[in-house]
Amino acid sequence: MAFRGTRNDLGRPKGVSNKVTTKIRDAFSKLIEDNLEGLDSDLKSLKHSERIKFIIDLASFILPKMKALEVTNNDVSENHNELINKLIKIPDADFKKVYDE
């Protein structure tokens, strides 16, 4: 039997959220909310580096991920790298002067 209709006819309509994903997110949010005190004490018991890693890992479930940007204009990239190298090498007292240039 031949396929009839368009690809858009399949699945849920555009813009409608996935019910399963929504349920999982809600359950995960409730799990976190119900265990905030325990998570707080567990966090305090970690080393600083472990605590930072945990917070970053947890943030990936809450915050949208940012896409990396790529500079395609080599002139801009070279000027940017030149400025960075210049700023790295200068003493703190001259930093503002070079930065303003």
C-alpha positions as CSV (number, residue, x, y, z in Angstrom):
1,M,0.0,0.0,0.0
2,A,1.4,3.4,-1.0
3,F,2.0,6.1,1.6
4,R,-0.6,8.9,1.4
5,G,-0.3,12.4,2.8
6,T,2.8,14.4,3.8
7,R,5.4,13.9,6.5
8,N,3.7,16.6,8.5
9,D,0.6,14.3,8.9
10,L,2.6,12.0,11.1
11,G,2.9,12.3,14.9
12,R,1.9,15.3,17.0
13,P,1.3,18.7,15.4
14,K,4.1,21.2,15.4
15,G,4.5,23.1,18.6
16,V,2.7,20.6,20.8
17,S,4.9,19.3,23.6
18,N,5.7,15.6,24.0
19,K,3.4,14.2,26.8
20,V,6.0,11.6,28.0
21,T,8.8,14.2,28.2
22,T,6.5,16.6,30.1
23,K,5.6,13.8,32.6
24,I,9.3,12.9,33.1
25,R,10.3,16.5,33.6
26,D,7.4,17.0,36.1
27,A,8.4,13.9,38.0
28,F,12.1,14.9,38.1
29,S,11.1,18.4,39.3
30,K,9.0,16.8,42.1
31,L,11.8,14.5,43.1
32,I,14.3,17.4,43.4
33,E,11.7,19.5,45.3
34,D,11.0,16.7,47.7
35,N,14.7,16.1,48.4
36,L,16.1,19.7,48.6
37,E,17.2,19.4,52.2
38,G,19.1,16.2,51.6
39,L,20.6,17.5,48.4
40,D,21.7,20.7,50.2
41,S,23.5,18.7,52.9
42,D,25.0,16.3,50.4
43,L,26.3,19.3,48.4
44,K,27.9,20.8,51.4
45,S,29.7,17.5,52.2
46,L,31.4,17.5,48.7
47,K,34.8,19.0,47.9
48,H,34.6,22.4,46.0
49,S,35.6,20.8,42.7
50,E,33.0,18.0,43.1
51,R,30.3,20.5,44.1
52,I,31.0,22.7,41.0
53,K,30.8,19.6,38.8
54,F,27.6,18.5,40.3
55,I,26.0,21.9,39.9
56,I,27.1,22.1,36.3
57,D,25.7,18.6,35.6
58,L,22.4,19.4,37.3
59,A,22.1,22.7,35.4
60,S,22.2,20.8,32.1
61,F,18.7,19.4,33.0
62,I,17.4,22.9,33.8
63,L,19.0,25.4,31.5
64,P,19.0,25.3,27.7
65,K,22.3,24.3,26.2
66,M,24.1,27.0,24.2
67,K,25.4,26.2,20.8
68,A,29.0,27.1,20.0
69,L,29.5,29.9,17.6
70,E,32.0,29.7,14.8
71,V,33.7,32.8,13.4
72,T,34.0,32.4,9.6
73,N,35.8,35.7,8.9
74,N,39.5,35.1,9.3
75,D,40.3,38.9,9.6
76,V,38.0,39.2,12.6
77,S,39.4,36.0,14.1
78,E,43.0,37.2,13.6
79,N,42.2,40.7,15.1
80,H,40.5,39.0,18.0
81,N,43.5,36.7,18.7
82,E,45.9,39.6,18.3
83,L,43.9,41.6,20.9
84,I,43.8,38.7,23.3
85,N,47.6,38.1,23.0
86,K,48.2,41.8,23.6
87,L,45.9,41.9,26.7
88,I,47.6,38.8,28.2
89,K,51.1,40.3,28.0
90,I,50.4,43.7,29.5
91,P,50.7,44.7,33.2
92,D,47.5,45.4,35.1
93,A,48.2,49.1,35.3
94,D,48.2,49.4,31.4
95,F,45.3,47.1,30.9
96,K,42.5,49.8,30.6
97,K,44.6,51.8,28.1
98,V,45.2,48.9,25.8
99,Y,41.6,47.7,26.2
100,D,40.3,51.1,25.2
101,E,42.5,51.1,22.0
